[in-house]
Amino acid sequence: MCADITDLAQALRNAGLRATQQRTVLLSILMESADHPNADELYARAKTIDDSVSLATVYRTLSALEEAGLVRKLSFENEPSRFEITPVAEHDHLIDIDSGEVIELSSDEITRLRQEMVERMGYEILSQHTLIRARKKPG
């Protein structure tokens, strides 16, 4: 675990949660993950750090972290939900349908265009998420 435990504990307390070992472990794993793990993957990674963690604890903890706004749940059709630290800046996701890899797409231009379109229609964006399912071109 490379993430500073005191910073994670403070983030939990700031979100109104107790700073338990299981919560700090899961937050640390998510902060260091580039692959948007699902609950089973998080459980396997957490067990290598703290063997007292159960799968039920992982699900309860993820739910609490999501409710507190520290973690975002990504639901993709016909796949287990994946998780990421709530991003500072909104971004979209591309899923490689052959490998299952989830790739973050950040674009100031797309964000600006989306904002302009929504404002023209008389709305304001409260949250957004675009999912692009794609396959690598041969060659």
N, C-alpha and C positions, 0 to 999 in steps of 0.2 A: 504494500500500500504506500504509494508515493504522496498522495494528497495529505496535506497537513490536517491531522486529526482535530486540533483545536479550532481550525477554521471550519471544518465540517460540523463540529459540535456547536459552534456559534451559529452557523447557518440553520441548523435544526432548531435551536432555541429561538432564533429570530422568527422562525416559521411557526412557533408555538408548540413544538414537539420536544419531548425528552430526548436527550442525546444518548441513546443506547448503543451498545457495541454493534448490534445487528444493523441499525440504521446507518451508523458511520461506515461500516464495512460495505454495505450496498451502495451508498453514495460514492465512496471512494472507487469502487469497481466501475460504476457508471461514468465517473469523471475521467477515468483512464481508458474507457472503451471507445473504440472508433467504429464498432460494428453494430450498435443498437441491439444488444442482447435481449432474448426473451426471458421469461421467469425461470425456465429450466436451466438455461445457460448461466443466469445470474446465480442460481442455487449452486451449480457445480463450481463456479468460481469462488463463491463465498465459502463453501466447504473447505477449500484449500487454505483459507485464512482463519476461519473459525468453525471448527467441526461441530459446534453446538447448534448451528443454524439449521432449521428445518425448512422444507418446501412451504409449509403453511406460514411460517414466519416470513419468508420471502414475499409471499402474496400479501399478507397483512401489512408488511412494511412498505411495499410498493404502493398499496392503496393509500396509506397514510402520507407517504411522500408526494404522491400525485395530488391528493386533497390539499396539501400544504403548498402546492405550487412549486415544489423543488424538482419534480420529475414529470416528464410528459410521456403519456402512453400513446404509442403509435399503433393503430389498428389497421391492418391490411387484410383485405378479403381473403378468406380461406387459409389464413396463416395465424399462428399464435401472435398475440400482441407483443410488441417490442418496446423497449424503454430507452429514454435518453434524459440527460440532465436538461431541465427547462432552458432553452436557448436564450441568450441575450438578444440575438437578432433572429427574426423569423427566417425560416428556410423551408424548402420543399425537399422531397425525397424521390429518388429514382430507384426502382427495384429491378435488378437483373433477374428476369423470370427463369433463366436457366440455372444460375448459381444461387439465387436467393440473396445475393449481396444487396445491402441497402446503402445508397450513396447520397450524401447531403448535397443539395444544390442551393447555393447562395448567389443571388444576383440583385444588386441594387436597381438595375434597370427593370427587371421583372417586378420587383416590389413597387417601384415608382409607377409603372404602367397599371398594375393591379389597383393601386390607390387611386389613380386618376379615373379609371373606369368606374370604380365603386362610387366615388364622389360625384361623378357626372350623373349617376343614377339616383343620387340623393341619399346615399347610405354612408355609414362609417364602418370600417372593418374592426370587429371585436377580436376575432382570431381567424387564422387562415392556415390551410395546409393543402398542398397539392401533391398528389401521388402520381408518379409517372411509371408505368410498367413498360419495360423495354427489353430488347434483346440485342446483343452485340451483332453488328453486321459482319458477315463472313469476310475473311481476307485480312 
